Amino acid sequence: MTHLQHHARERHAPPDGQLLRYSDGRPITARRYDHLWHRIGRHLSWVSAQGISTHWLRHTTLTWVERNFGYAIARAYAGHAETTGDAGTTTTYVRASLTEVAAALAALTGEAHPCA
């Protein structure tokens, strides 16, 4: 987290905007993410063999959050706090607080979170 915070300061990432940025401060693109995973896969064969990607990490992280903290917190963690579409009546009633989402992040990273 310390390195990500340093990157954000160095690249002038806005607090509510995309974190990873080019050296000139522009947000990196989806194409850049794809290229990074391709490069990582050349050095770590298991990354290529398992099809690791940004989406894979998101899916795996959200699965872990759901299993350990519940559906509502995983939904909020993913940024899906508001019901969209017909996801079922239960989603109307389940909500997670910022404190609960921060606690999940703290547990996942092993680092304290100021909102937890």
N, C-alpha and C positions, 0 to 999 in steps of 0.2 A: 504494500500500500504506500509505503514511503516513496518508492520509485515512481509509482503512478502519480502521486501528489507532486513530485519534482517535475515529472514530464508535463503535467497540467500547468504548473507555474511557468516553466521554461517555454512552452508553446502557446501560452496565453489562452488556454481553454476556458471558456465561460463556465461558471459553477453549475449552470443548468443545461449545458450543451455537451456535445460529443467530446470525449476525453482524448482519444488518440488522434494526433495531428502531425502533419508534415512539419519540417523545420521552419517553414515560413508561416506557420500558424493555421493553414487551411486544414479542415477535417479530412482524415483519410477516407477513401472511397471503398465501396464494397469490393471493387476490383483489387484494391490494395490489400484488403484482408485476404482475398483468395490467393494473391501472389505470396503473401507472407506464409500462409499454410503450405503452399507448394514448396517454398524454400526450406521451411522447417522439416517437411517430409523428406527432403533430400538428405538431411543430416540425421534424422531420427526415423528409421524405417517403420517403426510401429505407428507413427503418426500417419504416414501414407497408407499403411496396411489397414488401419482401423477407420480411415476416412475422417480423421479429426478435422474439425472446422470450427468457425465461430458459432455456427448454429448447433453443432454437436455439443460444444461447451455449454451453451445456453440450455439446451435440452437436459443435459446431465445435471447441471446445477439446479434447475427447476425441479427435476425429479427428486434430488436430494432434499431440497427445501420442503417439498410436499410431503415426503416420507417422514421427515423429522419435525415439521412444524404445522402441517396440515394444508388443506386445499386453499383456504382463504388467504393465508400468508404467502403461499406460492403464487397465487394469482396476483396479489399486490406486488410481490417481489419482481414479477415479470412485467409490471406496469399495466396489468389488465384489471385494475381495481374497479373500473366501471363496467357494468354488464353491457355487452354488445351482442346483438343477435339473440337467438333462442338457445341459450346455454343451459336452460333448466331453471325451475323456480327457486331452487335452493340458493343459486348464486345471487338472487335478489337480497337474501338475508345474511349471507356471510360476508364479513368485512374484516380486514386486518388493519391495525393501527400502524403508524410509522414506527412506534416503539417495538412492535412485534417483528416488523420487517428488518429493523436495525438489529434486533437480537438474533435473527436468522443469519444475517450477514456476519455478525461478530462470531457466531458459532462456526460458520463455514470457514472464515479466514483465521480464526484463532487470535484475532486482534480486537481490542475494545472499540466500541463505537459510541460516539457522544450522545446519540439518540436512544441507545439501548438502556 
